[in-house]
C-alpha cells in the first residue's frame, strides 16, 4: 500500500510546489497553488487507480492459472 500512497502524494506535492513558485513569480488574481494542488491530486488518484487496476488484473490472471 505504500507505493499507492506515494503515487498520490508525490504529484500532489509537486503540483503544490510548482503552484507556490508560480504564485511568487507571477502574482495575480488566481491561486496557482490551489489549482495545481488539485491537478496533482487528480493525477495522483488516477495514477493510483491505474496501479490498483493492474494489480487486480494480475491477481485475477494468477488465480485463473491456479484453478486450471
mmCIF file of the N, C-alpha and C atoms, coordinates in Angstrom:
data_MODEL
# 
_entry.id   MODEL 
# 
loop_
_atom_site.group_PDB 
_atom_site.id 
_atom_site.type_symbol 
_atom_site.label_atom_id 
_atom_site.label_alt_id 
_atom_site.label_comp_id 
_atom_site.label_asym_id 
_atom_site.label_entity_id 
_atom_site.label_seq_id 
_atom_site.pdbx_PDB_ins_code 
_atom_site.Cartn_x 
_atom_site.Cartn_y 
_atom_site.Cartn_z 
_atom_site.occupancy 
_atom_site.B_iso_or_equiv 
_atom_site.pdbx_formal_charge 
_atom_site.auth_seq_id 
_atom_site.auth_comp_id 
_atom_site.auth_asym_id 
_atom_site.auth_atom_id 
_atom_site.pdbx_PDB_model_num 
ATOM 1   N N  . UNK A 1 1  ? 0.815  -1.200  0.000   1.00 0.00 ? 1  UNK A N  1 
ATOM 2   C CA . UNK A 1 1  ? 0.000  0.000   0.000   1.00 0.00 ? 1  UNK A CA 1 
ATOM 3   C C  . UNK A 1 1  ? 0.854  1.258   0.000   1.00 0.00 ? 1  UNK A C  1 
ATOM 4   N N  . UNK A 1 2  ? 2.111  1.150   0.341   1.00 0.00 ? 2  UNK A N  1 
ATOM 5   C CA . UNK A 1 2  ? 2.980  2.318   0.365   1.00 0.00 ? 2  UNK A CA 1 
ATOM 6   C C  . UNK A 1 2  ? 3.191  2.930   -1.003  1.00 0.00 ? 2  UNK A C  1 
ATOM 7   N N  . UNK A 1 3  ? 3.298  2.091   -2.016  1.00 0.00 ? 3  UNK A N  1 
ATOM 8   C CA . UNK A 1 3  ? 3.500  2.588   -3.374  1.00 0.00 ? 3  UNK A CA 1 
ATOM 9   C C  . UNK A 1 3  ? 2.281  3.384   -3.835  1.00 0.00 ? 3  UNK A C  1 
ATOM 10  N N  . UNK A 1 4  ? 1.113  2.906   -3.472  1.00 0.00 ? 4  UNK A N  1 
ATOM 11  C CA . UNK A 1 4  ? -0.112 3.599   -3.867  1.00 0.00 ? 4  UNK A CA 1 
ATOM 12  C C  . UNK A 1 4  ? -0.177 4.968   -3.198  1.00 0.00 ? 4  UNK A C  1 
ATOM 13  N N  . UNK A 1 5  ? 0.171  5.025   -1.930  1.00 0.00 ? 5  UNK A N  1 
ATOM 14  C CA . UNK A 1 5  ? 0.180  6.300   -1.220  1.00 0.00 ? 5  UNK A CA 1 
ATOM 15  C C  . UNK A 1 5  ? 1.147  7.289   -1.838  1.00 0.00 ? 5  UNK A C  1 
ATOM 16  N N  . UNK A 1 6  ? 2.341  6.817   -2.134  1.00 0.00 ? 6  UNK A N  1 
ATOM 17  C CA . UNK A 1 6  ? 3.337  7.701   -2.750  1.00 0.00 ? 6  UNK A CA 1 
ATOM 18  C C  . UNK A 1 6  ? 2.918  8.140   -4.139  1.00 0.00 ? 6  UNK A C  1 
ATOM 19  N N  . UNK A 1 7  ? 2.186  7.287   -4.852  1.00 0.00 ? 7  UNK A N  1 
ATOM 20  C CA . UNK A 1 7  ? 1.749  7.661   -6.201  1.00 0.00 ? 7  UNK A CA 1 
ATOM 21  C C  . UNK A 1 7  ? 0.716  8.783   -6.168  1.00 0.00 ? 7  UNK A C  1 
ATOM 22  N N  . UNK A 1 8  ? 0.091  9.000   -5.006  1.00 0.00 ? 8  UNK A N  1 
ATOM 23  C CA . UNK A 1 8  ? -0.839 10.117  -4.843  1.00 0.00 ? 8  UNK A CA 1 
ATOM 24  C C  . UNK A 1 8  ? -0.107 11.329  -4.269  1.00 0.00 ? 8  UNK A C  1 
ATOM 25  N N  . UNK A 1 9  ? 0.747  11.093  -3.278  1.00 0.00 ? 9  UNK A N  1 
ATOM 26  C CA . UNK A 1 9  ? 1.418  12.183  -2.561  1.00 0.00 ? 9  UNK A CA 1 
ATOM 27  C C  . UNK A 1 9  ? 2.400  12.950  -3.445  1.00 0.00 ? 9  UNK A C  1 
ATOM 28  N N  . UNK A 1 10 ? 3.203  12.244  -4.216  1.00 0.00 ? 10 UNK A N  1 
ATOM 29  C CA . UNK A 1 10 ? 4.252  12.908  -4.998  1.00 0.00 ? 10 UNK A CA 1 
ATOM 30  C C  . UNK A 1 10 ? 3.684  13.899  -6.024  1.00 0.00 ? 10 UNK A C  1 
ATOM 31  N N  . UNK A 1 11 ? 2.717  13.512  -6.870  1.00 0.00 ? 11 UNK A N  1 
ATOM 32  C CA . UNK A 1 11 ? 2.173  14.504  -7.807  1.00 0.00 ? 11 UNK A CA 1 
ATOM 33  C C  . UNK A 1 11 ? 1.469  15.668  -7.097  1.00 0.00 ? 11 UNK A C  1 
ATOM 34  N N  . UNK A 1 12 ? 0.828  15.374  -5.966  1.00 0.00 ? 12 UNK A N  1 
ATOM 35  C CA . UNK A 1 12 ? 0.152  16.430  -5.216  1.00 0.00 ? 12 UNK A CA 1 
ATOM 36  C C  . UNK A 1 12 ? 1.153  17.452  -4.702  1.00 0.00 ? 12 UNK A C  1 
ATOM 37  N N  . UNK A 1 13 ? 2.241  16.978  -4.110  1.00 0.00 ? 13 UNK A N  1 
ATOM 38  C CA . UNK A 1 13 ? 3.261  17.893  -3.594  1.00 0.00 ? 13 UNK A CA 1 
ATOM 39  C C  . UNK A 1 13 ? 3.989  18.633  -4.707  1.00 0.00 ? 13 UNK A C  1 
ATOM 40  N N  . UNK A 1 14 ? 4.237  17.942  -5.808  1.00 0.00 ? 14 UNK A N  1 
ATOM 41  C CA . UNK A 1 14 ? 4.879  18.620  -6.942  1.00 0.00 ? 14 UNK A CA 1 
ATOM 42  C C  . UNK A 1 14 ? 3.975  19.714  -7.510  1.00 0.00 ? 14 UNK A C  1 
ATOM 43  N N  . UNK A 1 15 ? 2.678  19.438  -7.594  1.00 0.00 ? 15 UNK A N  1 
ATOM 44  C CA . UNK A 1 15 ? 1.731  20.449  -8.060  1.00 0.00 ? 15 UNK A CA 1 
ATOM 45  C C  . UNK A 1 15 ? 1.695  21.644  -7.132  1.00 0.00 ? 15 UNK A C  1 
ATOM 46  N N  . UNK A 1 16 ? 1.683  21.382  -5.821  1.00 0.00 ? 16 UNK A N  1 
ATOM 47  C CA . UNK A 1 16 ? 1.666  22.475  -4.842  1.00 0.00 ? 16 UNK A CA 1 
ATOM 48  C C  . UNK A 1 16 ? 2.960  23.291  -4.924  1.00 0.00 ? 16 UNK A C  1 
ATOM 49  N N  . UNK A 1 17 ? 4.099  22.622  -5.052  1.00 0.00 ? 17 UNK A N  1 
ATOM 50  C CA . UNK A 1 17 ? 5.374  23.332  -5.134  1.00 0.00 ? 17 UNK A CA 1 
ATOM 51  C C  . UNK A 1 17 ? 5.444  24.193  -6.387  1.00 0.00 ? 17 UNK A C  1 
ATOM 52  N N  . UNK A 1 18 ? 5.019  23.642  -7.508  1.00 0.00 ? 18 UNK A N  1 
ATOM 53  C CA . UNK A 1 18 ? 5.015  24.418  -8.741  1.00 0.00 ? 18 UNK A CA 1 
ATOM 54  C C  . UNK A 1 18 ? 4.051  25.595  -8.631  1.00 0.00 ? 18 UNK A C  1 
ATOM 55  N N  . UNK A 1 19 ? 2.912  25.369  -8.009  1.00 0.00 ? 19 UNK A N  1 
ATOM 56  C CA . UNK A 1 19 ? 1.941  26.440  -7.809  1.00 0.00 ? 19 UNK A CA 1 
ATOM 57  C C  . UNK A 1 19 ? 2.487  27.557  -6.931  1.00 0.00 ? 19 UNK A C  1 
ATOM 58  N N  . UNK A 1 20 ? 3.171  27.194  -5.865  1.00 0.00 ? 20 UNK A N  1 
ATOM 59  C CA . UNK A 1 20 ? 3.789  28.209  -4.999  1.00 0.00 ? 20 UNK A CA 1 
ATOM 60  C C  . UNK A 1 20 ? 4.813  29.030  -5.778  1.00 0.00 ? 20 UNK A C  1 
ATOM 61  N N  . UNK A 1 21 ? 5.619  28.345  -6.575  1.00 0.00 ? 21 UNK A N  1 
ATOM 62  C CA . UNK A 1 21 ? 6.636  29.044  -7.361  1.00 0.00 ? 21 UNK A CA 1 
ATOM 63  C C  . UNK A 1 21 ? 5.972  30.004  -8.346  1.00 0.00 ? 21 UNK A C  1 
ATOM 64  N N  . UNK A 1 22 ? 4.917  29.535  -9.026  1.00 0.00 ? 22 UNK A N  1 
ATOM 65  C CA . UNK A 1 22 ? 4.220  30.392  -9.981  1.00 0.00 ? 22 UNK A CA 1 
ATOM 66  C C  . UNK A 1 22 ? 3.546  31.575  -9.293  1.00 0.00 ? 22 UNK A C  1 
ATOM 67  N N  . UNK A 1 23 ? 2.966  31.345  -8.109  1.00 0.00 ? 23 UNK A N  1 
ATOM 68  C CA . UNK A 1 23 ? 2.322  32.444  -7.376  1.00 0.00 ? 23 UNK A CA 1 
ATOM 69  C C  . UNK A 1 23 ? 3.332  33.505  -6.961  1.00 0.00 ? 23 UNK A C  1 
ATOM 70  N N  . UNK A 1 24 ? 4.521  33.081  -6.582  1.00 0.00 ? 24 UNK A N  1 
ATOM 71  C CA . UNK A 1 24 ? 5.561  34.049  -6.204  1.00 0.00 ? 24 UNK A CA 1 
ATOM 72  C C  . UNK A 1 24 ? 6.114  34.773  -7.424  1.00 0.00 ? 24 UNK A C  1 
ATOM 73  N N  . UNK A 1 25 ? 6.263  34.043  -8.502  1.00 0.00 ? 25 UNK A N  1 
ATOM 74  C CA . UNK A 1 25 ? 6.870  34.601  -9.718  1.00 0.00 ? 25 UNK A CA 1 
ATOM 75  C C  . UNK A 1 25 ? 5.894  35.489  -10.487 1.00 0.00 ? 25 UNK A C  1 
ATOM 76  N N  . UNK A 1 26 ? 4.648  35.063  -10.585 1.00 0.00 ? 26 UNK A N  1 
ATOM 77  C CA . UNK A 1 26 ? 3.627  35.793  -11.347 1.00 0.00 ? 26 UNK A CA 1 
ATOM 78  C C  . UNK A 1 26 ? 2.386  36.018  -10.478 1.00 0.00 ? 26 UNK A C  1 
ATOM 79  N N  . UNK A 1 27 ? 2.446  36.958  -9.555  1.00 0.00 ? 27 UNK A N  1 
ATOM 80  C CA . UNK A 1 27 ? 1.278  37.178  -8.700  1.00 0.00 ? 27 UNK A CA 1 
ATOM 81  C C  . UNK A 1 27 ? 0.094  37.688  -9.515  1.00 0.00 ? 27 UNK A C  1 
ATOM 82  N N  . UNK A 1 28 ? -1.079 37.276  -9.104  1.00 0.00 ? 28 UNK A N  1 
ATOM 83  C CA . UNK A 1 28 ? -2.279 37.686  -9.837  1.00 0.00 ? 28 UNK A CA 1 
ATOM 84  C C  . UNK A 1 28 ? -3.514 37.325  -9.050  1.00 0.00 ? 28 UNK A C  1 
ATOM 85  N N  . UNK A 1 29 ? -4.631 37.362  -9.724  1.00 0.00 ? 29 UNK A N  1 
ATOM 86  C CA . UNK A 1 29 ? -5.902 37.089  -9.074  1.00 0.00 ? 29 UNK A CA 1 
ATOM 87  C C  . UNK A 1 29 ? -6.176 35.619  -8.850  1.00 0.00 ? 29 UNK A C  1 
ATOM 88  N N  . UNK A 1 30 ? -5.450 34.752  -9.540  1.00 0.00 ? 30 UNK A N  1 
ATOM 89  C CA . UNK A 1 30 ? -5.664 33.316  -9.405  1.00 0.00 ? 30 UNK A CA 1 
ATOM 90  C C  . UNK A 1 30 ? -4.648 32.707  -8.458  1.00 0.00 ? 30 UNK A C  1 
ATOM 91  N N  . UNK A 1 31 ? -5.068 31.646  -7.826  1.00 0.00 ? 31 UNK A N  1 
ATOM 92  C CA . UNK A 1 31 ? -4.161 30.889  -6.970  1.00 0.00 ? 31 UNK A CA 1 
ATOM 93  C C  . UNK A 1 31 ? -3.661 29.671  -7.742  1.00 0.00 ? 31 UNK A C  1 
ATOM 94  N N  . UNK A 1 32 ? -2.453 29.789  -8.254  1.00 0.00 ? 32 UNK A N  1 
ATOM 95  C CA . UNK A 1 32 ? -1.858 28.663  -8.956  1.00 0.00 ? 32 UNK A CA 1 
ATOM 96  C C  . UNK A 1 32 ? -1.620 27.501  -8.001  1.00 0.00 ? 32 UNK A C  1 
ATOM 97  N N  . UNK A 1 33 ? -1.329 27.833  -6.756  1.00 0.00 ? 33 UNK A N  1 
ATOM 98  C CA . UNK A 1 33 ? -1.076 26.779  -5.775  1.00 0.00 ? 33 UNK A CA 1 
ATOM 99  C C  . UNK A 1 33 ? -2.286 25.871  -5.630  1.00 0.00 ? 33 UNK A C  1 
ATOM 100 N N  . UNK A 1 34 ? -3.452 26.463  -5.441  1.00 0.00 ? 34 UNK A N  1 
ATOM 101 C CA . UNK A 1 34 ? -4.661 25.663  -5.277  1.00 0.00 ? 34 UNK A CA 1 
ATOM 102 C C  . UNK A 1 34 ? -4.987 24.880  -6.550  1.00 0.00 ? 34 UNK A C  1 
ATOM 103 N N  . UNK A 1 35 ? -4.887 25.526  -7.678  1.00 0.00 ? 35 UNK A N  1 
ATOM 104 C CA . UNK A 1 35 ? -5.215 24.867  -8.947  1.00 0.00 ? 35 UNK A CA 1 
ATOM 105 C C  . UNK A 1 35 ? -4.281 23.694  -9.220  1.00 0.00 ? 35 UNK A C  1 
ATOM 106 N N  . UNK A 1 36 ? -2.990 23.899  -9.036  1.00 0.00 ? 36 UNK A N  1 
ATOM 107 C CA . UNK A 1 36 ? -2.038 22.823  -9.323  1.00 0.00 ? 36 UNK A CA 1 
ATOM 108 C C  . UNK A 1 36 ? -2.021 21.759  -8.229  1.00 0.00 ? 36 UNK A C  1 
ATOM 109 N N  . UNK A 1 37 ? -2.386 22.143  -7.011  1.00 0.00 ? 37 UNK A N  1 
ATOM 110 C CA . UNK A 1 37 ? -2.550 21.156  -5.955  1.00 0.00 ? 37 UNK A CA 1 
ATOM 111 C C  . UNK A 1 37 ? -3.674 20.195  -6.322  1.00 0.00 ? 37 UNK A C  1 
ATOM 112 N N  . UNK A 1 38 ? -4.795 20.734  -6.759  1.00 0.00 ? 38 UNK A N  1 
ATOM 113 C CA . UNK A 1 38 ? -5.918 19.886  -7.174  1.00 0.00 ? 38 UNK A CA 1 
ATOM 114 C C  . UNK A 1 38 ? -5.587 19.068  -8.415  1.00 0.00 ? 38 UNK A C  1 
ATOM 115 N N  . UNK A 1 39 ? -4.866 19.668  -9.348  1.00 0.00 ? 39 UNK A N  1 
ATOM 116 C CA . UNK A 1 39 ? -4.453 18.924  -10.547 1.00 0.00 ? 39 UNK A CA 1 
ATOM 117 C C  . UNK A 1 39 ? -3.519 17.777  -10.174 1.00 0.00 ? 39 UNK A C  1 
ATOM 118 N N  . UNK A 1 40 ? -2.581 18.033  -9.276  1.00 0.00 ? 40 UNK A N  1 
ATOM 119 C CA . UNK A 1 40 ? -1.673 16.983  -8.822  1.00 0.00 ? 40 UNK A CA 1 
ATOM 120 C C  . UNK A 1 40 ? -2.400 15.882  -8.082  1.00 0.00 ? 40 UNK A C  1 
ATOM 121 N N  . UNK A 1 41 ? -3.370 16.265  -7.263  1.00 0.00 ? 41 UNK A N  1 
ATOM 122 C CA . UNK A 1 41 ? -4.164 15.278  -6.539  1.00 0.00 ? 41 UNK A CA 1 
ATOM 123 C C  . UNK A 1 41 ? -4.964 14.417  -7.514  1.00 0.00 ? 41 UNK A C  1 
ATOM 124 N N  . UNK A 1 42 ? -5.562 15.045  -8.506  1.00 0.00 ? 42 UNK A N  1 
ATOM 125 C CA . UNK A 1 42 ? -6.318 14.303  -9.513  1.00 0.00 ? 42 UNK A CA 1 
ATOM 126 C C  . UNK A 1 42 ? -5.416 13.344  -10.275 1.00 0.00 ? 42 UNK A C  1 
ATOM 127 N N  . UNK A 1 43 ? -4.276 13.838  -10.704 1.00 0.00 ? 43 UNK A N  1 
ATOM 128 C CA . UNK A 1 43 ? -3.321 12.994  -11.417 1.00 0.00 ? 43 UNK A CA 1 
ATOM 129 C C  . UNK A 1 43 ? -2.853 11.835  -10.534 1.00 0.00 ? 43 UNK A C  1 
ATOM 130 N N  . UNK A 1 44 ? -2.579 12.122  -9.274  1.00 0.00 ? 44 UNK A N  1 
ATOM 131 C CA . UNK A 1 44 ? -2.148 11.080  -8.348  1.00 0.00 ? 44 UNK A CA 1 
ATOM 132 C C  . UNK A 1 44 ? -3.213 10.025  -8.126  1.00 0.00 ? 44 UNK A C  1 
ATOM 133 N N  . UNK A 1 45 ? -4.463 10.449  -8.002  1.00 0.00 ? 45 UNK A N  1 
ATOM 134 C CA . UNK A 1 45 ? -5.559 9.489   -7.817  1.00 0.00 ? 45 UNK A CA 1 
ATOM 135 C C  . UNK A 1 45 ? -5.743 8.622   -9.058  1.00 0.00 ? 45 UNK A C  1 
ATOM 136 N N  . UNK A 1 46 ? -5.633 9.231   -10.224 1.00 0.00 ? 46 UNK A N  1 
ATOM 137 C CA . UNK A 1 46 ? -5.721 8.445   -11.462 1.00 0.00 ? 46 UNK A CA 1 
ATOM 138 C C  . UNK A 1 46 ? -4.568 7.455   -11.560 1.00 0.00 ? 46 UNK A C  1 
ATOM 139 N N  . UNK A 1 47 ? -3.390 7.883   -11.158 1.00 0.00 ? 47 UNK A N  1 
ATOM 140 C CA . UNK A 1 47 ? -2.223 7.022   -11.152 1.00 0.00 ? 47 UNK A CA 1 
ATOM 141 C C  . UNK A 1 47 ? -2.433 5.849   -10.195 1.00 0.00 ? 47 UNK A C  1 
ATOM 142 N N  . UNK A 1 48 ? -2.947 6.115   -9.000  1.00 0.00 ? 48 UNK A N  1 
ATOM 143 C CA . UNK A 1 48 ? -3.209 5.058   -8.024  1.00 0.00 ? 48 UNK A CA 1 
ATOM 144 C C  . UNK A 1 48 ? -4.280 4.102   -8.538  1.00 0.00 ? 48 UNK A C  1 
ATOM 145 N N  . UNK A 1 49 ? -5.326 4.643   -9.157  1.00 0.00 ? 49 UNK A N  1 
ATOM 146 C CA . UNK A 1 49 ? -6.374 3.798   -9.706  1.00 0.00 ? 49 UNK A CA 1 
ATOM 147 C C  . UNK A 1 49 ? -5.806 2.861   -10.782 1.00 0.00 ? 49 UNK A C  1 
ATOM 148 N N  . UNK A 1 50 ? -4.954 3.406   -11.627 1.00 0.00 ? 50 UNK A N  1 
ATOM 149 C CA . UNK A 1 50 ? -4.328 2.601   -12.680 1.00 0.00 ? 50 UNK A CA 1 
ATOM 150 C C  . UNK A 1 50 ? -3.476 1.491   -12.058 1.00 0.00 ? 50 UNK A C  1 
ATOM 151 N N  . UNK A 1 51 ? -2.709 1.831   -11.040 1.00 0.00 ? 51 UNK A N  1 
ATOM 152 C CA . UNK A 1 51 ? -1.841 0.866   -10.358 1.00 0.00 ? 51 UNK A CA 1 
ATOM 153 C C  . UNK A 1 51 ? -2.680 -0.266  -9.748  1.00 0.00 ? 51 UNK A C  1 
ATOM 154 N N  . UNK A 1 52 ? -3.756 0.101   -9.040  1.00 0.00 ? 52 UNK A N  1 
ATOM 155 C CA . UNK A 1 52 ? -4.618 -0.893  -8.400  1.00 0.00 ? 52 UNK A CA 1 
ATOM 156 C C  . UNK A 1 52 ? -5.289 -1.757  -9.461  1.00 0.00 ? 52 UNK A C  1 
ATOM 157 N N  . UNK A 1 53 ? -5.708 -1.163  -10.552 1.00 0.00 ? 53 UNK A N  1 
ATOM 158 C CA . UNK A 1 53 ? -6.346 -1.910  -11.628 1.00 0.00 ? 53 UNK A CA 1 
ATOM 159 C C  . UNK A 1 53 ? -5.388 -2.945  -12.219 1.00 0.00 ? 53 UNK A C  1 
ATOM 160 N N  . UNK A 1 54 ? -4.150 -2.559  -12.431 1.00 0.00 ? 54 UNK A N  1 
ATOM 161 C CA . UNK A 1 54 ? -3.160 -3.505  -12.969 1.00 0.00 ? 54 UNK A CA 1 
ATOM 162 C C  . UNK A 1 54 ? -2.907 -4.644  -11.995 1.00 0.00 ? 54 UNK A C  1 
ATOM 163 N N  . UNK A 1 55 ? -2.773 -4.326  -10.712 1.00 0.00 ? 55 UNK A N  1 
ATOM 164 C CA . UNK A 1 55 ? -2.533 -5.362  -9.710  1.00 0.00 ? 55 UNK A CA 1 
ATOM 165 C C  . UNK A 1 55 ? -3.727 -6.306  -9.603  1.00 0.00 ? 55 UNK A C  1 
ATOM 166 N N  . UNK A 1 56 ? -4.930 -5.774  -9.684  1.00 0.00 ? 56 UNK A N  1 
ATOM 167 C CA . UNK A 1 56 ? -6.133 -6.599  -9.631  1.00 0.00 ? 56 UNK A CA 1 
ATOM 168 C C  . UNK A 1 56 ? -6.179 -7.555  -10.818 1.00 0.00 ? 56 UNK A C  1 
ATOM 169 N N  . UNK A 1 57 ? -5.857 -7.039  -11.991 1.00 0.00 ? 57 UNK A N  1 
ATOM 170 C CA . UNK A 1 57 ? -5.852 -7.882  -13.188 1.00 0.00 ? 57 UNK A CA 1 
ATOM 171 C C  . UNK A 1 57 ? -4.801 -8.981  -13.066 1.00 0.00 ? 57 UNK A C  1 
ATOM 172 N N  . UNK A 1 58 ? -3.629 -8.655  -12.556 1.00 0.00 ? 58 UNK A N  1 
ATOM 173 C CA . UNK A 1 58 ? -2.578 -9.659  -12.389 1.00 0.00 ? 58 UNK A CA 1 
ATOM 174 C C  . UNK A 1 58 ? -2.999 -10.728 -11.383 1.00 0.00 ? 58 UNK A C  1 
ATOM 175 N N  . UNK A 1 59 ? -3.661 -10.318 -10.312 1.00 0.00 ? 59 UNK A N  1 
ATOM 176 C CA . UNK A 1 59 ? -4.128 -11.291 -9.312  1.00 0.00 ? 59 UNK A CA 1 
ATOM 177 C C  . UNK A 1 59 ? -5.196 -12.206 -9.897  1.00 0.00 ? 59 UNK A C  1 
ATOM 178 N N  . UNK A 1 60 ? -6.106 -11.649 -10.699 1.00 0.00 ? 60 UNK A N  1 
ATOM 179 C CA . UNK A 1 60 ? -7.150 -12.470 -11.319 1.00 0.00 ? 60 UNK A CA 1 
ATOM 180 C C  . UNK A 1 60 ? -6.545 -13.479 -12.301 1.00 0.00 ? 60 UNK A C  1 
ATOM 181 N N  . UNK A 1 61 ? -5.580 -13.039 -13.090 1.00 0.00 ? 61 UNK A N  1 
ATOM 182 C CA . UNK A 1 61 ? -4.928 -13.946 -14.039 1.00 0.00 ? 61 UNK A CA 1 
ATOM 183 C C  . UNK A 1 61 ? -4.189 -15.054 -13.297 1.00 0.00 ? 61 UNK A C  1 
ATOM 184 N N  . UNK A 1 62 ? -3.538 -14.699 -12.202 1.00 0.00 ? 62 UNK A N  1 
ATOM 185 C CA . UNK A 1 62 ? -2.821 -15.701 -11.415 1.00 0.00 ? 62 UNK A CA 1 
ATOM 186 C C  . UNK A 1 62 ? -3.799 -16.706 -10.808 1.00 0.00 ? 62 UNK A C  1 
ATOM 187 N N  . UNK A 1 63 ? -4.928 -16.215 -10.341 1.00 0.00 ? 63 UNK A N  1 
ATOM 188 C CA . UNK A 1 63 ? -5.940 -17.096 -9.763  1.00 0.00 ? 63 UNK A CA 1 
ATOM 189 C C  . UNK A 1 63 ? -6.525 -18.022 -10.824 1.00 0.00 ? 63 UNK A C  1 
ATOM 190 N N  . UNK A 1 64 ? -6.759 -17.509 -12.021 1.00 0.00 ? 64 UNK A N  1 
ATOM 191 C CA . UNK A 1 64 ? -7.273 -18.346 -13.108 1.00 0.00 ? 64 UNK A CA 1 
ATOM 192 C C  . UNK A 1 64 ? -6.267 -19.428 -13.469 1.00 0.00 ? 64 UNK A C  1 
ATOM 193 N N  . UNK A 1 65 ? -4.980 -19.082 -13.475 1.00 0.00 ? 65 UNK A N  1 
ATOM 194 C CA . UNK A 1 65 ? -3.946 -20.070 -13.791 1.00 0.00 ? 65 UNK A CA 1 
ATOM 195 C C  . UNK A 1 65 ? -3.849 -21.134 -12.703 1.00 0.00 ? 65 UNK A C  1 
ATOM 196 N N  . UNK A 1 66 ? -4.074 -20.767 -11.453 1.00 0.00 ? 66 UNK A N  1 
ATOM 197 C CA . UNK A 1 66 ? -4.019 -21.740 -10.359 1.00 0.00 ? 66 UNK A CA 1 
ATOM 198 C C  . UNK A 1 66 ? -5.221 -22.680 -10.384 1.00 0.00 ? 66 UNK A C  1 
ATOM 199 N N  . UNK A 1 67 ? -6.363 -22.194 -10.888 1.00 0.00 ? 67 UNK A N  1 
ATOM 200 C CA . UNK A 1 67 ? -7.573 -23.004 -10.934 1.00 0.00 ? 67 UNK A CA 1 
ATOM 201 C C  . UNK A 1 67 ? -7.509 -24.072 -12.031 1.00 0.00 ? 67 UNK A C  1 
ATOM 202 N N  . UNK A 1 68 ? -6.658 -23.887 -13.008 1.00 0.00 ? 68 UNK A N  1 
ATOM 203 C CA . UNK A 1 68 ? -6.565 -24.842 -14.129 1.00 0.00 ? 68 UNK A CA 1 
ATOM 204 C C  . UNK A 1 68 ? -5.792 -26.048 -13.788 1.00 0.00 ? 68 UNK A C  1 
# 
